[in-house]
Amino acid sequence: MPVGYGKLGGVPNRPLPPGDTFFTPNAGPTRRAVERKLAIPLLWLHGQSRLLVGVLPLVLVIAVAVITGPLVLIPGIPLIAFVGAIHYLAWPAISPGARTIRMLVLLLIVALVATEVGR
């Protein structure tokens, strides 16, 4: 499939990987529902520049580190949702050691946001 330009600002669309592996095979009803809810945002992200996908979480982390008080929830909630969703989707394919590290990263972000809200 050739790379074309999408409707959103002329950003090149990358083709999806080959095969029908978008959803987890033999997944339970909860995982199936979550994957279906996240399919549209993930397909949108897939069509965006890789720079956006890498820079956006970094900008949110910096905003969480700089902003104090309840306003930290504005960048904090999307950051926690993004990181949590990516971790949840990757969970079946990663090793137990990688799972531990990913959970620690998510807990660190939640702790940072909670600490900043209390200031």
N, C-alpha and C positions, 0 to 999 in steps of 0.2 A: 504494500500500500504506500503510495507516495506521500510525502509530507506536503500538506497544504496550509493555507492560512485560514484561521477561524474567523468567526464574526466579531470576536471580542478584541478590537484594537489591532488587528493584523498580526496577532501572536501566532507563530507557527504551531500547528497541531502535530504532535508526535503520534505515530501509529501505536495501537495497543500491542502488547506482546502476543505472539501466536498462541493458538489453542483456546480452550474454553476454561481457563483456570482463574477467572475473575472472582468466582465465589468458592469458598472452601467446600470440598466434596464431603458428603456425609455429615454436614454440620447440624447441630441441634437447632431447635426453633428460635432460640434467643439469638444465637450467632447469625443465623440466616436473616433474621429481622434487622439486626444491626448492620450487617453487610449491605443489605438492600437500601437502608436509610442513608448509608455513607457512600453509596455508589455514585450518585450524581455529584456531590462535592469532590470526590476523588477523581472522577473523570474530568471535571472542570480543572482541577489542579494539574492533572496529567497533561492537559492541553496548554498549560501556561509555561512560561520560561522556567527553566530549572533554577535560575537565579532567584526568582520570586519565591519558590518553594524553600530555598535555602536561607534567603534574607528575611523573609517575613517572621519566622519564629525567632530569629536573632533580634530583630527590632522589638518584638514583644517582650523578650527576656530583658533587654536593655530598659524598656519602658517600665517593666515591673521593678527593676532595680533602682530606677530613678524616682518614680512616683511613690508618694507615701499617703497614708490614710485610705479612706474608702474608695478614692479614685483609682487605686491600684487594681481594683476589680475590672475596670474597663479593658486593660490589656491582659489581665491575669486569667479571667475566665476563658477567653478564646484560646490562650496559650495552653491552659490545662486541658481544654477540650481537644485541641489539635494533637497534642502529645499523647494524651490518653487514647484517642481514636487510633492513631498510628501504632501505638504499642499493642492495643487490643487486636488489631488486624494482623499484626506480625507474629503474635503470640504462638500459633501452632507451628510456625516455620523456624523458630529460633531455639537455641540450646538453653538449658536451665541456667547456665552462667549469664548468658545474655539477658534472660528474663529478669534475673536478680538485678543486674545493672540498670535495666530499663525501669524497673519498679523504683529503684533508688532515685533515679533521675526525676521520675514523676513525683515521688514523695518530697524531694528537695524543692521542686517548683511549687508544690502545694504549701509547703512550710514557708517558703519565701513570701508567697502571696499572703498567707495568713499572718505572718509577722508584720508585713508592711501595712495590712489593714488595721492592725492594733496600734500603730504609731499615731 
